[in-house]
């Protein structure tokens, strides 16, 4: 079960503006020193990465890791990712193999997390009770500088209340975490907008446990066969069977807005857009509005104008032809529906390969697997 914050745990959260010199590794921002010291002393610091904002603590300090779970209201069997700033750390934290180093040299620093058997130095409070550890090296300069200055390996899930859309700006972190943690480092909006790809290298065949910007094809180009864990395809079945998650987010609902989100897509030919989808979303939204509910619609730039007048709040999530824009805008769009007070939300599907696969993974979780086929 998740750990709750009590009133005594509330604190004065300090905001550090690191949008300037922290963006340059040759001119590190000295304001990060205090946040780094906080990490060394067992405190909590939210910081930007290239994917989403992370909530960091000393990953080798069991009590510090426990504080992350408490601040987020996160189930304690949900593993944390340990963030590092140099390749030497990989060997210190895990039992490595050739494929791990191949992927690390190819994609680090960057949005890839590698799971390996852990060394004893990594406490099970950080790994959710598992004998494996998830490790990544972020590419955001402020993140790298913070890790280096702190001198610790930084365990960090996304810096949001558990289950909510992940934060892609410091404002999102402040909304969820102010008063719960010690420091928030504002590095501006993130670039990618969805969490790192997670690949499990602890078994015989590498397995993707969470899709992301680094795709299955990109991994296979480097190390050969890679499979996709069945829990991604059927997360409900994973929960019913009581499977212990090996990666963040495999077992629990994530990314959800407060309103009920439903995806609409074509069923027969697996085409996600088109007039039948638009007509169905209009119909559903109109019915709810006529019943007195506040309704939101999320759509790509190519079709967003077609929904004007059919909902209280219509948001453009990005361009379908440029999937990276949808990834970057997804969590902000989901959070905006909360700001608008939307009770029911309808969205076009973005099913497909590569980055589309990662986008749909997040959307399906946010929707609780609610999909209407037309």
N, C-alpha and C positions, 0 to 999 in steps of 0.2 A: 504494500500500500504506500501511497505518497506520504510525505512528511509535511506537516502543516507549520506555518510560521506562527509564533506566538507574539504577543505585544512587546515582550521584552527584547525580541530579536529585531525589532524595527530600528533603523539607523538613518543617519543623515547621509544620503548618497551624494557624492561629489562628482560633478560633470567636468571632464577634461576635454577641451577643444584641441583635437590633434589633426585637424583637416589641413594644416599648413605644413610645417617642417617635418611632421611625423611621416609624411608621404615620401620623404627622401631618406634613403638609408645612410647617405653620407652626411646628413644633417639631422640626426635624431632629435626628437622633441624632448627636452629635459623634463617637461611636465609629466612624462611617463614614469619618471623615477619613483614618485610616491605610489603610483599604482603598482609598480613592480615590487616595491617594498611590502605593500599590502599582500601581494600574492605570497611572498616569502614568509609572511607572518600568519598565513592561514586564512586570509580574507578573500572576498569575492570581487572580481573585476569583470565587467562586460566590455568587450572589445570588438572592433570590426574585423571581419575576414573578407575574402573575395566572394564568399558564398552568402552567408548571413552573419549577423552579429552573434558572438559566442559569449557564454557566461563562464568565466574561468576561475579555477582554483588550483592549488598545488596538487597534481595528480598522484603524488607519492605520499600525501598526507591524508590518512583515512578520515580524520575529522573534518578536513577542508572539503573533501568530496561529499561528505554527508550534508554540509551546508548548501551545496548546489541543489541536492534533491529537495531540501527544505524550502529554499528560496523559490524554486520552480513549482513545488507541489508535485514533484515527479516521482513515479514509482521507483523504489530502490533497486528493482531487478532490471532496470532499463540501463544498459551500459553507457558509459561516457567515452568520448573520443579524447585521446591524449595528443595535444598539439606540441610539436617540437620545432626547433629552429636550425638544427644541423643534422647531417646524416649519421654522425657518430651515435646519436641518441637512440637510433633504431636498434642497434645491437645491445644497448644497455637495458632496454625495456622489454625486448622480445627475442625469441629464438627465430632467427631469420632463415631465409632460403634464397636460392638464386632468383626465383620469380619476384620475390619482394624487392630485391635490389634492382632488377630490371625495370619494374614499374616505378620505383622511387626515382631512379635516375631519369626516367622518361617524363614523369608527370609532377615531380616535386621541385620547387614549391608549387602547389596547385590543388585543385578540388578533388583529390583522391584520398580515401581512407583505406588503409590496409589492416586486415585482422590477422594476427599471428599468435602462436602460443606465448603466454606472458612469462616473464621472469619473476622470481619471488619478490623483487623490489616493488612491483606494482600491486597495491592492495586490492582485494576483491571488492572493497567499497567503491572503487573506481570502475571495476569491470562488471558490476552488477552480479557478482558472485561467480563469474565465469573464469575458466583457466586460460582464456584468450584476452588479448588487449587490442583495441582499435587505435591506430596511430595515423596522424597526418601532419604535413608541414604546410601551413597556409602561405599564400603568396602576398597577402596584404602587408605592406611595409610596416604599418603600425603594430600589427600582430606579431610579426617577426621581431621587431625591436623590443616589444614588451616581454616576450619570452626570453630573449637574450638578457635583458636588463634584470629580469626576475631571478634568473639562474635556476628556475624550476621547470619541470615538464607540466604543461598547463592542461588539465582536464577541462573540457568545455563542451557542453551541449549548446543548443540555441538559447539565446537570452530572452526567453519569453515564458509566461505562465504555461505550464504543461497543457498541451492540447490546443492552444491558440495558434494562429498563423505565426510563423517565424518572423523575427524582426529583420528588416532590411535597411532601416535608418535608426539613428540614435533616438529619435522621437518615439519609435515603437518600443525601444528598450525602456525609456523613461516611463512610458505609459504602464508597462507591466512590472518593472523592477524597482522603480524609485521607492526608497524606504526599506527595501529588502536586501540591498547589496551595498558595498562600500564605494565603488567607483564605476562610472560609465565613461568610456572613451569614445568621443564622437569623431569618427573618421569620415563622416559624410555617407551618402548612399553607397551600398555595396554594388559590385559589378554584375555578378552572375545571378543571384537572387534565389537560388534553391540550393539545398545542402549538397555536400560532396557525395560522389559515388563511393559506395563501400563495397570492397571486394574481400572475401574471406579466403585467405591463403593457408589456413590451418589444416585443411583437408586434402584429399588426394586430387580433387579437381577444383580449381578456383571457382568461386561462386559469388555472383553479385547479390548482395543483401539489400542494397538500396541503390536505385538508378540515379544518375546525376549527369553533370556536364561531360564527364569522361564516359563514353559509351561502350557498350559491349564490343562493338567492332574495333574500337580504338585499343581496348585491352587485348583482344585476340590478336591484333596485329603485332603485339609485343611478346605475348607469352603463349599463344596457341589457344586451345580450347578453354572457354569460360562458359559456365552455365548460369542460369538465373534461378535463384532460390524459389521454390514453390510458394513460400509464404508471401511473396510479392504478388503473385497472380491471384492468390486466394487468402487474404489476410484474415477473413472471418473464420475460415477453417482452422487457421493457425491458432487463433484464440480459443476456439472450441476444444481443440486437442490439448490445450494447455502447454504449448511449446514454449520453451524458454528462449527469449530473444537473444540473438548473437550480435545484433546491431541496433542502434537507436531507432525507435519508431516502428519496429517490425510487428509489435504485439498490440500497440495502443493507438487509439484515435488521435490524429494530429491535424494541425493546420486549420481547424474548423472555425468558421465565423459563428457568431451567436445565433444568427438566423439559420433556418433549415435550407441547406444547399442541395439542389438536384441538377444533375447533368442530363442533357438531351442529345442524342446522336442517332444517326441512321443505323438500323440493325442489320439489314440484309447484305449490303455491299461494303460495310465497314468504312463508308465515307462519312466524315464527322460533321461537315457543314451542309449547306444547301437549303432550298426553300422548305422542305418538310420539317426540318429542325426549327427554322425560324418561325414557321406557322405554329408549331406546337408550343414553343416558348411563349409566343404572343398569347396563345389561348390560355395556357396555364397561368401566366401572369395576370391576365385580364380577369380570370375567374377569382383569383385571390384578392385583387384590388376591389372587385365588386362586393366581396364578402367583408370588406373593411380592413384588410391586412395591408401592412406596408411591404412593398415588393421591390426587389432589386434584380437587375439583369446584368450579367457579365458577358461580354462578347469581344471578338477581335475587331480591329480597326476596319476591316473589309466589310463588316455587317452591322457595326454598332448603331449606325444611323437608322437602321430599319426597325429599331426597338423604341425609338423616341415616342413617348405618349402611351406606351404599353406598360410602364412601370414607374414607381415613384423615383427610382434612382437607377440610372444606366451608366455603367463604367466600361471604358475601353481598357483591355488588359494588355494589348500589344498587337503586333501584326502577325497574322497566321503564316505569311510567307517568310517571316523572320522570327523563328521560334525563340531565339535568344531574348527578344523583347518581351515575349510572354512570360518566360521564366523570370526575367528581371522585375516584371510588374505584378506577378501573381499574388504574392503575400500582401503587398500594399493594397491591391484591389480587394482582397478578402477582408482586410481590416477596415477598408473604407465603408463596407456595408454595415459594420458595427457602428461606425460614426453616424451613418444615416439612419440607424434604427431599423434596418430591414429585417422582417420576420420570415420572409420566404425569398430565396434567391435561386435564379435559374441561369444556367450557363451552357454555352455550346461546348461540346467535347473537343479535345485536341489529340485524339488517338493517333499513334503513328510510331515510327522507329526513332532511334537516337534521342535527342533532347525532348521530343514529343512524348516519348515513353516515360521519361522522368517527370514531365509536367503532369501527365495523366495519373501517375502514381500519387502525386500530392493531391490532385483534385479529387480522386476517388476516396482518399482518406478523409479529406475535408468534407466530402459529401456523405460519409458513412456508407459508401458503395451504392448510393441511390442513383440509378441511371434509368431514364425512360428512353426506350427505343421506338423509332417511328419508321 
